[in-house]
């Protein structure tokens, strides 16, 4: 094949693939799809939207998939959301802040000194969208230093998890810290926890060490804290600050792997948790740490990086499927009875947490002992493909999946081929001219 033919073939391939991709972009159904069956638990759903491009928001969805209410601030990521009463929503919000608005102490990491992060715990008046109470602090940078979870306690105080500083604490309405737990004092080499369980060691002041991402207060007054990078959920006694119980084991990814948002069903002695990196929702018997229920989704629509799961009073489970841009509710038979699937990522791109308004995470919800499992093992090849598709959403439109991504690869290879032919032609002309 001579050069002219090779160039013609490469150009034709690029044009055809680009035209095919353009047609797909114009005809693909980008509207959210909604499943709304009678078996769903009643009420609207509040969603904290992380987003792919720092366009975080709080969204309230009706059962029919309509946006009943929305709140956002620029350059933000929203994580935990909870409706406190009919008028007020509590949210954890991380705001990427330009360097000129940051104190020097928060610009010390050279490769990320173009910004800092303002971590904000806010109460929002739903009628006016105004913030009626706030507690905030600054940190070095937004990635892995965001505030992921907040919890309003029965005494009116607020429990907060601080990922960037590896701590948990409570504040009162005046913004005074009333209790504080520092992971460095309880999880590092030499501590009872480390001697028994091990775990990653902190490598620097700004290291993403624990990636603590959830805090809940139990009926006994202790705090349940999720340590994502330890693959473990711990129970801390606030009177002594000691770790009194551990679920999971650092490095044992068969139990938990980078989990999020555990729900302790205290009446049953079980825990429902989003086992994120294993792409599943599980329920563990806390005494034996054995699974009593698992949900991955059917082979046609498996979960990808789920980050929240709430067992509802009727036995249904509300799931936030982050990298599929959807929130779904499955009944005890494992069937989807409600779903909001945002194919184009316009409404809830990369959702973090979902709460059914008026329900929260009840400690007396039914256990999963009678629930039907939906546990499909994709195998290593399909799992790798699904992971690649999910990561591509950070770069490409969310409607693009494997076929469309292969189009992009083909176009890129064709353009590289044309560039190589052009360089080779230029070099030969230069060589002849010499």
Residue pairs with C-beta under 8 A, 6 or more apart in sequence:
1 9
3 421
3 424
3 425
6 417
6 421
7 418
7 421
10 414
10 417
10 418
10 421
11 414
11 418
13 410
13 414
14 410
14 411
14 414
14 415
14 418
17 407
17 410
17 411
17 414
18 411
20 407
21 404
21 407
21 408
21 411
24 403
24 404
24 407
25 397
25 399
28 343
28 399
29 343
30 343
30 344
30 346
30 399
31 343
31 344
32 65
32 340
32 341
32 342
32 343
32 344
32 346
32 347
33 339
33 341
33 343
34 64
34 65
34 339
34 340
34 341
35 328
35 336
35 337
35 338
35 339
36 63
36 64
36 65
36 338
37 337
37 338
38 337
39 316
39 331
39 335
39 337
40 63
40 316
40 329
40 337
40 338
41 312
41 313
41 314
41 316
41 318
41 329
41 356
41 359
42 63
43 63
43 356
43 357
43 358
43 359
44 60
44 61
44 62
44 63
44 68
44 356
44 357
45 60
45 61
45 318
45 327
45 340
45 354
45 355
45 356
45 357
46 58
46 59
46 60
46 61
46 81
46 82
46 83
46 89
46 354
46 355
46 356
46 357
47 58
47 59
47 60
47 61
47 81
47 320
47 327
47 348
47 351
47 353
47 354
48 56
48 58
48 78
48 79
48 80
48 81
48 91
48 92
48 351
48 352
48 353
48 354
49 56
49 57
49 58
49 59
49 78
49 348
49 349
49 350
49 351
49 352
50 56
50 77
50 78
50 79
50 322
50 349
50 350
50 351
50 352
51 57
51 77
51 78
51 349
51 350
52 345
52 349
52 350
52 393
52 394
52 398
53 349
54 75
54 76
54 77
54 96
54 142
55 72
55 76
55 349
56 72
56 73
56 76
56 77
56 78
56 93
56 94
57 70
57 71
57 72
57 76
57 78
58 69
58 70
58 71
58 72
58 78
58 81
58 89
58 91
58 124
59 67
59 69
59 70
59 347
59 348
60 67
60 68
60 69
60 70
60 357
61 67
61 68
61 327
61 340
61 348
62 68
63 338
65 340
67 347
69 126
71 89
71 91
71 124
71 126
71 129
72 78
73 93
73 95
74 95
75 95
75 96
75 97
76 93
76 94
76 95
76 96
77 93
77 94
77 96
77 142
77 146
78 91
78 92
78 93
78 352
79 91
79 92
79 93
79 94
79 146
79 147
79 148
79 149
79 352
79 353
80 90
80 91
80 92
80 148
80 149
80 150
80 151
80 214
80 352
80 353
81 89
81 90
81 91
81 92
81 353
81 355
82 89
82 90
82 91
82 150
82 151
82 152
82 355
82 360
83 89
83 90
83 355
83 357
83 358
84 90
84 123
84 152
86 126
87 125
87 126
87 127
88 123
88 124
88 125
88 126
88 132
89 123
89 124
89 126
90 121
90 122
90 123
90 124
90 150
90 152
90 158
91 121
91 122
91 124
91 150
92 119
92 120
92 121
92 146
92 147
92 148
92 149
92 150
92 160
93 119
93 120
93 121
93 122
93 147
94 117
94 118
94 119
94 120
94 142
94 145
94 146
94 147
95 117
95 118
95 119
95 120
96 115
96 117
96 142
97 115
97 116
97 117
97 118
97 138
98 114
98 115
99 107
99 113
99 114
99 115
99 116
101 116
102 115
102 116
102 138
103 116
103 138
106 116
106 138
106 139
106 140
107 113
107 116
107 140
108 140
109 140
109 141
109 206
112 140
112 141
112 143
115 141
115 142
116 138
116 139
116 140
116 141
117 138
117 139
117 140
117 141
117 142
117 145
117 146
117 164
118 136
118 137
118 138
119 136
119 137
119 138
119 139
119 145
119 146
119 147
119 162
119 164
120 134
120 135
120 136
120 147
121 134
121 135
121 136
121 147
121 150
121 158
121 160
122 131
122 133
122 134
123 131
123 132
123 133
123 134
124 130
124 131
124 132
125 131
125 132
133 173
135 158
135 160
135 171
135 175
137 162
139 145
139 164
139 165
140 164
140 206
141 206
144 163
144 164
144 208
144 211
145 163
145 164
145 206
146 163
146 164
147 160
147 161
147 162
147 163
148 161
148 163
148 212
148 213
148 214
148 352
149 160
149 161
149 213
149 214
149 215
149 261
150 158
150 159
150 160
150 161
150 215
151 158
151 159
151 160
151 215
151 216
151 217
152 158
153 159
153 170
153 217
154 217
156 172
156 173
157 170
157 171
157 172
157 173
157 178
158 170
158 171
159 168
159 169
159 170
159 215
159 216
159 217
159 223
160 168
160 169
160 170
160 171
160 215
161 168
161 212
161 213
161 214
161 215
161 225
162 168
162 169
162 212
163 208
163 210
163 211
163 212
163 213
164 206
166 182
166 183
166 184
166 202
166 209
166 210
166 212
167 180
167 181
167 182
167 183
167 212
168 180
168 181
168 212
168 215
168 223
168 225
168 236
169 177
169 178
169 179
169 180
169 181
170 177
170 178
170 179
170 180
171 177
171 178
172 178
179 238
181 223
181 225
181 236
181 238
181 241
183 209
183 210
183 212
183 227
184 202
185 191
185 241
186 193
186 236
186 241
186 242
186 243
187 193
187 194
187 199
187 210
187 227
187 230
187 243
188 194
188 201
188 202
189 201
192 242
192 243
193 199
193 234
193 243
193 246
197 230
197 232
197 246
197 249
197 250
198 250
198 251
199 230
199 232
199 250
199 251
200 209
200 229
200 230
200 250
201 209
202 209
203 209
208 229
209 229
210 227
210 228
210 229
210 230
211 227
211 228
211 229
211 258
212 225
212 226
212 227
212 228
213 226
213 228
213 260
213 261
214 224
214 225
214 226
214 233
214 260
214 261
214 262
215 223
215 224
215 225
215 226
216 223
216 224
216 262
216 263
216 264
216 361
217 223
217 224
218 224
218 235
218 264
218 266
218 363
219 266
219 363
221 238
221 239
222 235
222 236
222 237
222 238
222 244
223 235
223 236
223 238
224 233
224 234
224 235
224 262
224 264
225 233
225 234
225 235
225 236
226 233
226 259
226 260
226 261
226 262
226 273
227 233
227 234
228 258
228 259
228 260
228 276
229 258
230 248
230 250
231 248
231 249
231 250
231 251
231 252
231 253
231 255
231 256
231 257
231 258
231 259
232 246
232 247
232 248
232 249
232 250
232 256
233 246
233 247
233 248
233 256
233 259
233 262
233 271
233 273
234 243
234 245
234 246
234 247
235 243
235 244
235 245
235 246
236 242
236 243
236 244
237 244
245 286
247 255
247 256
247 262
247 271
247 284
247 286
247 289
248 255
248 256
248 259
248 289
249 255
253 277
253 278
255 284
255 289
256 273
256 275
256 278
257 275
257 276
257 277
257 278
258 276
258 277
259 273
259 274
259 275
259 276
260 273
260 274
260 276
260 306
260 307
260 308
261 273
261 274
261 307
261 308
261 309
261 353
262 271
262 272
262 273
263 271
263 272
263 273
263 309
263 310
263 311
263 361
263 365
264 270
264 271
264 286
264 363
265 271
265 272
265 283
265 311
265 362
265 363
265 364
265 365
265 366
265 367
266 363
266 364
267 363
267 364
268 365
268 366
268 367
268 369
269 285
269 286
269 287
270 283
270 284
270 285
270 286
270 292
270 367
270 368
271 283
271 284
271 286
272 281
272 282
272 283
272 309
272 310
272 311
272 317
272 365
272 368
273 281
273 282
273 283
273 284
273 309
274 281
274 306
274 307
274 308
274 309
274 319
274 320
275 281
275 282
275 306
276 305
276 306
276 307
276 322
277 305
279 296
279 302
279 303
279 304
279 305
279 306
279 383
279 386
280 294
280 295
280 296
280 303
280 306
280 375
281 294
281 295
281 296
281 303
281 306
281 309
281 317
281 319
282 291
282 293
282 294
282 295
283 291
283 292
283 293
283 294
283 311
283 367
283 368
283 371
284 290
284 291
284 292
285 291
285 292
292 367
292 368
292 369
293 368
293 369
293 371
293 373
294 373
294 374
294 375
295 303
295 317
295 319
295 330
295 334
295 373
295 374
295 375
296 302
296 303
296 374
296 375
296 376
296 377
297 303
297 321
297 374
297 376
298 374
298 376
299 376
299 378
301 324
302 376
302 378
302 386
303 319
303 321
303 324
304 321
304 322
304 323
304 324
304 386
304 387
304 389
304 390
305 321
305 322
305 323
305 390
306 319
306 320
306 321
306 322
307 320
307 322
307 351
307 352
307 353
308 318
308 319
308 320
308 352
308 353
308 354
309 317
309 318
309 319
309 320
310 317
310 318
310 354
310 355
310 356
310 359
310 360
310 361
311 317
311 361
311 362
311 365
311 366
311 368
312 318
312 329
312 356
312 359
312 362
312 365
313 359
313 362
313 365
313 366
314 366
315 331
315 332
315 365
315 366
315 370
315 371
316 329
316 330
316 331
316 332
316 337
317 329
317 330
317 371
318 327
318 328
318 329
318 354
318 355
318 356
319 327
319 328
319 329
319 330
319 354
320 327
320 351
320 352
320 353
320 354
321 327
321 328
321 351
322 350
322 351
322 352
323 350
323 390
323 393
324 341
324 390
325 341
325 342
325 343
325 345
325 348
325 349
325 350
325 351
325 393
325 398
326 339
326 340
326 341
326 342
326 348
326 351
327 339
327 340
327 348
327 351
327 354
328 336
328 338
328 339
328 340
328 341
329 336
329 337
329 338
329 339
330 336
330 337
330 374
331 337
332 370
332 371
332 372
333 371
333 372
334 371
334 372
334 373
334 374
340 347
340 348
342 348
342 349
342 398
343 398
343 399
344 397
344 398
344 399
345 393
345 397
345 398
349 398
350 393
355 361
378 386
385 402
388 402
388 405
389 401
389 402
389 405
392 400
392 405
393 400
396 404
396 405
396 408
400 408
